Amino acid sequence: MGACCSCFSFSLCGCCRFKSKLPRSSDPENRGGEDDKLTWPCFREYKLDELRAATGGFSIENVVSEHGEKAPNVVYKGKLPDGDSLIAVKRFNKSAWPDTRQFLDEAKTVGQLRSHRLANLLGCCYEGDERLLIAEFMPNETLSKHLFHWESQPLKWAMRLRVALYLAQALEYCSIKGRSLYHDLNAYRVLFDKDCNPRLSCFGLMKNSRDGKSYSTNLAFTPPEYMKTGRINAESVIYSFGTILLDLLSGKHIPPSHALDLIREKNFQMLMDSCLEGHFSIEDGTELVRIASRCLQYEPRDRPNPKSVVMSLNALQKQTEVSSVVLMEITNPPPVENAKEVDSLSPFGEACSRMDLTAIHEMLEKSGYKDDEGATNELSFQMWTSELQEALNGRKRADTAFKTKDFNTAIESYTTFIENGSMVSPTVYARRCLCYLMNNKAQEALGDAMQAQVASPDWSTALYLQAAALFSLGMENDACEMLKDGSILEAKTKGK
């Protein structure tokens, strides 16, 4: 018995898959309450040996976060033996939770929560000096990583608004369930799931939350009442939420006192992230600043409650029909967790399931045009026409650009070849499909992969590339279905 993942449906016809609705989890209005409770396994107690096996003996290679030396607090990635679902295992020692009964009671209480807005607690373990918490694994990093340490592009304004709303919805859900206290809420506590939707870590609901104590890592960001009494309350969590709104506005970790000074002096535009210039309206920016300043009021009684914050943030939501995967432009999402639902995949199919675009490029480059044999023979027979010779030369230029990873030039040259109309090449469509994926143009990539399938109905590569494009569009269920179709077609082709 162990944690299980939601099943995937395989129901849409090939031509309509990319037109299906976005997953419910990408809907900002879906708060993931009790109506979704059945999509998660029940909380349970794990054996230490079970978790040791899942994490490779608590291998250092599986460490995803680590805090503190005197009281180790390490999170590992783990994989359960009864399936492909991933888990996050937070490991304490006995000194962090000397009272076994308190640890178990706290874990069971938090483990009763189930929401699409939380990285839910699945279970716990307490053997000897070990204290471990087991939660859903969130594969797409933290808000801190995407906001402060981004490599290729800043977090989009619409996505920042979505993060704010989803986080407020998580706090509202916890408040309704009687767990309004949260330990040290910050950008590291906001995680992104496989669909790139932000979720609040359940771990912060545990530590000493029963007696109202908390431990802050940075006093400059601590609620004023904690400085006076050493305790937090529900309003303290709203204050911490306000500091995250400042993070989203500025792209930096700005002390609330400094931010409030700017707001009072009407210099709030100095708070705004310069990377967002021209990508949001002054009205929306002003409103988010207003919400943040309300959350950061000195007196706890002057701060809004979670329900009020959710209502205010709902009115600001943009591009609600666009999935979080598309907004964040994640080009290499994690491997499909329910691979057992898909027949055995070839290396190419496996690369598409992982969205490993580099591997896909290498395999397409290596395979050349062997899947175009019929078209190539026809072309060689008609080689005497200057028009066809020019088309071949154009394709050769495109192939050179493709090989050197000059994907923009490759797109232009392959497009010229296709529009010439002298021959239909599924491989050209496949190559241009990958070029589009490399340029974050998933819809165009999907169109080319479908054209490749039309040109060569028995070519599994076309189906696998459709799966990759669907993953990029955030349509994971449909992508998994396409992987299954590709593996079935590939098996039939090999059996001929």
ABEGO torsion letter per residue (X at the ends): XBBBBBBBBBABBAAAAAABBBBAAABAABAGBAAAAAABBBBBBBBAAAAAAAAGGGBAAABABBBEAABBBBBBBBBBAAEABBBBBBBBBAAABABAAAAAAAAAAAAABBBAABBBBAEBBBBEABBBBBBBBBAAEBAAAAAAABAABBBBAAAAAAAAAAAAAAAAAAAAAGBABBBGBBAAABBBBAAGBBBBBAAAAABGAAAGBBBBABAAABBAAAAAAGBBBAAAAAAAAAAAAAAAAAGBBBBAAAAAAAAAAGAAAAABBAAABGABBAAAAAAAAAAAAAAABABAAABBBAAAAAAAAAAABBGAABBAAAAAGBABBBBBAAAAABBBBBAAAAAAAAGBAAAAAAAAAAAEAAAAAAAAAAAAAAAABAAAAAAAAAAAAAAAAAAAGBAAAAAAAAAAAAAAGABBBAAAAAAAAAAAAAAGBAAAAAAAAAAAAAABAABAAAAAAAAAAAAAAGBAAAAAAAAAAAAAAAAAAAAX
